[in-house]
Amino acid sequence: RTFESWWPEIRLMQSENECGFGDNTWEYARYVWTMMKHYITNGAESYMYWNLILEPGGRSTWGDPQNAMVTVQAEQNNYVLNPDYYVMKHFSSAVERGAIRLEMKGAFAGDSVVFRNPNGSMVYVIFNPFKTKETVTILYYDENISFELEPQSINTIMLEEE
């Protein structure tokens, strides 16, 4: 087969999230967001997170500390949803299978990933990297809609046709 005949079958995937340092901080979660944005906006159709669930102080098989989306505290019969969980949720809770990524222009375009779901709804995942509240305005059809973003926050805005 020629390259052209199998190229449409290729699906690009980011197959390994960087593992962090085991401290599960919001600072590192914001870095994970920037990595997700980088890979998704450069063609990856999926993004894999290795350490879904670990015990406190979880380590890789080679001994490195690892971040996880969930930390299970077995002795307390409890679990903690870590910051990386919420980063992943911003994408997975509103972006549907078959969504198409769109380009965004203007303020916050460099800190946004935008999708059109198969049902026509629009999903904007926007990061405010600043230490101040910022306002983002989205032109949705013929209407300007403004949202205030908390400092250093990751936000999901979903707009649906009425």
Disulfide bonds with the S-S distance in Angstrom:
none
